[in-house]
Structures are given as C-alpha cells and as structure tokens.
Amino acid sequence: MNHTIDTILNHRSIRKFTEDKLTDEQIHILIKAAQQASTSSNVMAYTIIGVTDPVLKKELRKISGQPYVEHNGHLFVFCGDLHRITQLSTPEERIEMEETIESTEQFIVTIIDAALSAQNLAIAAESIGLGICYLGSLRNDIYHVSELLGLPDYVVPLFGMAVGTPAQQPELKPRLPFEVVYHENKYLADEIQQPAISSYDAELLEYYQTRSSNTKVDTWSEQMIRKYRNPIRMDVSSFVKEQKLNKR
Ligand SMILES: Cc1cc2nc3c(=O)[nH]c(=O)nc-3n(C[C@H](O)[C@H](O)[C@H](O)COP(=O)(O)O)c2cc1C
C-alpha cells in the first residue's frame, strides 16, 4: 500500500521498552504531529504533559500497576483541557462562558481532541520505529494523578502513553470482522452481527493460545462480559464534575 497505511496496519501495543530515552528532537516532532490533528473549531482542548521526573514516574507506575509506565523512552499524559479558554476572558465573560464550558458537549470535545492528537502522536512514533502503549490505567486513581500533575479546574487526565524503542515484538492482535464494525446506511441487526462475532471469538481464542507470551484461553465475548460486569473507576464521574466539566 504505502508507508502510512503499513505503519497503521502494523500497530501492536508495546509493553517492554529499552532504556533509550527519546531525544528532544523526537519529542518535538511527535508533539508537532499530535498538534496537527484535526481539532473541534480549532479549540485544541487538550494539554500533553511529558513526565520526566523519576519520582513522579514511580508514583504513576504505582497507580497504574504497570511497569512500562516507569520504564519507557518517554511518558506522555493526555489531558482534556478547557482551562486555557477560561483564562482568555474577563471575570464577567467567564461567568457567561460557564454554561458552555461545563456542558457534556464540551467535555466530549476535550476527549475527542485529546484522543485525535494522541493517535497522531502514536502513528508518528510508530512510523519512526518507536513503539507505544496507551495507559488508561492512570485513571485507577484519577484524583491522585490530577494532584501529582497539579491540574487546575477544567482539566482532566484522560490517559497516558508510554513511547520508546520496543524490546519485544508481540504478534498483531486480530480485530473484529469488517462487517461488525462497518454498517451501511443503518445499524445492523444483532442477529446479523452475531455469527461474525462468534467467528472472531474463535480467531481470538486461537491467537491467545498460540501467541509467543502470556498465552491463555479466552474469547472476546467472555472478556467483554467479565469487563462490563465489574464496575471500575466509578470515582471518575465525581472527579470530572469537581473539575467543573460534564456538569450540565
Ligand atoms: C485509551 C486506551 C487505554 C489503554 N490502556 C491500557 C493500559 O492501561 N494498559 C495497557 O497495557 N494497555 C492499554 N491499552 C492498550 C489496549 O489494551 C490495546 O490497544 C488493545 O488490547 C489492542 O491491542 P493492540 O494495541 O496490541 O493491537 C489502552 C488502549 C487505549 C486505546
């Protein structure tokens, strides 16, 4: 195809990195790539925090329970951010802006903008031979992460990303069949999706049983049912509201 599509289709999460640190030049080009992502109304409703302090990295590793949060070439934390916008205004204007800034709609904007910038960064990193792993595990204690990073009102830490030189080459993880995720004109009936999901369960089972490390017996359907039966991170909702986002 072409180099960009090859890079995208070769993505797999990397959870073991060499000790090589990203250079300042690499960090700059990755952030530039992140910033060039489309952004709702040019709001750029995110901030990316690079974590270089080893003590802080250790704390974040404890929260996530994942060693690659500490051991990587660079750690980025992607935050949804409308704080910057509130700083542009006079106190009177700020009061008038409150209703919009605190809306669910604008909270969604921060999440979309941050995610798009992150995925641009991920593809740019992978295109130069680096590996990446997203880290939702930072939300295991969102209050503590926010405190550690000194986040003001209207800023929420959404996820991290560990980037670095891969010290492993995991197999590609299969995805759901095309016809399950791509529907034409209207939402596809469950009975039509189900056989394709069953065949994906068989494919993922085979992948888990034959991959080079961490083999297990599991299917996608079983995994999802387990996941959604166990509520986690239920404090995220109150945290977001305390940061004055998603309030109305
Ligand atoms: C927003 C987000 C958060 C994630 N959080 C974690 C995480 O905390 N730890 C981890 O090991 N992987 C994490 N992942 C990686 C996913 O588990 C991974 O992308 C998925 O299983 C597909 O595997 P692949 O990326 O190797 O293709 C996250 C991915 C996304 C998009």
The ligand as an SDF file (V2000), in Angstrom:
LIG
                    3D

 31 33  0  0  0  0  0  0  0  0999 V2000
   -7.5000    4.6370   25.7120 C   0  0  0  0  0  0  0  0  0  0  0  0
   -6.7200    3.3490   25.8540 C   0  0  0  0  0  0  0  0  0  0  0  0
   -6.2690    2.9520   27.0930 C   0  0  0  0  0  0  0  0  0  0  0  0
   -5.4710    1.8140   27.2270 C   0  0  0  0  0  0  0  0  0  0  0  0
   -4.9740    1.4850   28.4490 N   0  0  0  0  0  0  0  0  0  0  0  0
   -4.0910    0.4940   28.5610 C   0  0  0  0  0  0  0  0  0  0  0  0
   -3.4440    0.2530   29.7970 C   0  0  0  0  0  0  0  0  0  0  0  0
   -3.6920    0.9050   30.8020 O   0  0  0  0  0  0  0  0  0  0  0  0
   -2.5290   -0.7290   29.8480 N   0  0  0  0  0  0  0  0  0  0  0  0
   -2.2080   -1.4890   28.7680 C   0  0  0  0  0  0  0  0  0  0  0  0
   -1.3590   -2.3730   28.9050 O   0  0  0  0  0  0  0  0  0  0  0  0
   -2.8310   -1.2930   27.5880 N   0  0  0  0  0  0  0  0  0  0  0  0
   -3.7330   -0.3200   27.4510 C   0  0  0  0  0  0  0  0  0  0  0  0
   -4.3280   -0.0650   26.2410 N   0  0  0  0  0  0  0  0  0  0  0  0
   -3.9660   -0.8850   25.0690 C   0  0  0  0  0  0  0  0  0  0  0  0
   -5.0870   -1.8370   24.6680 C   0  0  0  0  0  0  0  0  0  0  0  0
   -5.2030   -2.8590   25.6110 O   0  0  0  0  0  0  0  0  0  0  0  0
   -4.7430   -2.3820   23.2750 C   0  0  0  0  0  0  0  0  0  0  0  0
   -4.6780   -1.3250   22.3520 O   0  0  0  0  0  0  0  0  0  0  0  0
   -5.7840   -3.4090   22.7890 C   0  0  0  0  0  0  0  0  0  0  0  0
   -5.7980   -4.5430   23.6140 O   0  0  0  0  0  0  0  0  0  0  0  0
   -5.4540   -3.8760   21.3680 C   0  0  0  0  0  0  0  0  0  0  0  0
   -4.1510   -4.4290   21.3180 O   0  0  0  0  0  0  0  0  0  0  0  0
   -3.0140   -3.8170   20.3740 P   0  0  0  0  0  0  0  0  0  0  0  0
   -2.8800   -2.3560   20.6590 O   0  0  0  0  0  0  0  0  0  0  0  0
   -1.7540   -4.5690   20.7170 O   0  0  0  0  0  0  0  0  0  0  0  0
   -3.4280   -4.0690   18.9700 O   0  0  0  0  0  0  0  0  0  0  0  0
   -5.1630    1.0290   26.0860 C   0  0  0  0  0  0  0  0  0  0  0  0
   -5.6630    1.4200   24.8370 C   0  0  0  0  0  0  0  0  0  0  0  0
   -6.4170    2.5680   24.7160 C   0  0  0  0  0  0  0  0  0  0  0  0
   -6.9110    2.9920   23.3630 C   0  0  0  0  0  0  0  0  0  0  0  0
  1  2  1  0
  2  3  1  0
  2 30  2  0
  3  4  2  0
  4  5  1  0
  4 28  1  0
  5  6  2  0
  6  7  1  0
  6 13  1  0
  7  8  2  0
  7  9  1  0
  9 10  1  0
 10 11  2  0
 10 12  1  0
 12 13  2  0
 13 14  1  0
 14 15  1  0
 14 28  1  0
 15 16  1  0
 16 17  1  0
 16 18  1  0
 18 19  1  0
 18 20  1  0
 20 21  1  0
 20 22  1  0
 22 23  1  0
 23 24  1  0
 24 25  2  0
 24 26  1  0
 24 27  1  0
 28 29  2  0
 29 30  1  0
 30 31  1  0
M  END
$$$$
